[in-house]
Amino acid sequence: MQFKTGNTKEIFKEYGKSEFDTGSTEGQVALFTNRIKYLTEHLKVNRKDFATERSLVLLVGKRRKLLAYLKDRNIEGYRELIKKLGIRK
């Protein structure tokens, strides 16, 4: 798995309203999930990379806060998003 900045447009196009709508909650959660998956794979190989581990923890916290916001505002959109992304079983 590789994280590329070119993937961000595709992620925002799929989960947001358009590829240029980088501020939507759904798009940001999808982007964070993609980065979290990438960093998790990186840490499996590089176990002593503590700076990356810290950034992963911060990223998970940001995603959690955005998901809580989305859950309060739009419960149906929240359920659809977590099902699409495969998080929170």
C-alpha positions in Angstrom: 0.0 0.0 0.0 1.3 3.4 -0.9 0.1 6.8 0.1 0.3 9.3 -2.8 -0.9 12.9 -2.9 -2.5 12.1 -6.2 -4.9 9.8 -4.5 -6.4 12.6 -2.5 -8.4 13.9 -5.5 -9.8 10.4 -6.1 -10.7 10.0 -2.4 -12.4 13.4 -2.3 -14.2 12.6 -5.5 -15.5 9.3 -4.1 -16.4 10.4 -0.6 -16.9 14.1 -0.9 -19.1 16.2 -3.1 -16.4 16.7 -5.7 -12.6 16.3 -6.0 -12.1 20.0 -5.0 -14.3 19.8 -1.9 -11.5 19.1 0.5 -13.4 20.5 3.5 -16.2 18.0 3.7 -16.2 15.9 6.8 -16.7 12.7 4.8 -13.8 13.4 2.6 -11.5 14.2 5.5 -12.4 11.1 7.3 -11.8 9.0 4.2 -8.4 10.7 3.7 -7.4 10.2 7.3 -8.4 6.5 7.1 -6.2 6.1 4.0 -3.3 7.7 5.8 -3.9 5.6 9.0 -3.8 2.4 6.9 -0.5 3.5 5.3 1.1 4.4 8.6 0.0 1.2 10.2 1.7 -0.8 7.5 4.8 1.3 7.9 4.9 0.7 11.6 4.6 -3.0 11.2 8.0 -2.9 9.4 9.6 -0.1 11.4 8.7 -0.8 15.0 11.0 1.8 16.5 9.7 4.7 14.5 8.2 6.6 17.4 7.6 9.8 15.6 5.4 8.1 13.1 3.7 6.2 15.9 2.9 9.6 17.6 1.5 11.0 14.4 -0.6 7.9 13.9 -2.2 8.4 17.3 -2.9 12.1 16.6 -4.4 11.2 13.3 -6.7 8.6 14.9 -7.8 11.2 17.4 -8.6 13.7 14.6 -10.6 11.1 12.8 -12.5 10.1 15.9 -13.5 13.7 16.5 -14.7 14.2 12.9 -16.7 11.0 13.1 -18.3 12.2 16.4 -19.2 15.5 14.7 -20.7 13.7 11.7 -22.6 11.3 13.9 -24.2 14.3 15.7 -25.0 16.1 12.4 -26.0 13.4 10.0 -26.5 9.9 11.5 -27.4 8.3 8.1 -24.3 9.7 6.4 -22.2 8.5 9.4 -23.5 5.0 9.1 -23.0 4.9 5.3 -19.4 6.2 5.6 -18.3 3.8 8.3 -19.8 0.9 6.2 -18.0 2.1 3.1 -14.6 2.5 4.8 -14.9 -0.7 6.9 -14.3 0.9 10.3 -16.1 0.4 13.6 -17.8 -2.9 13.2 
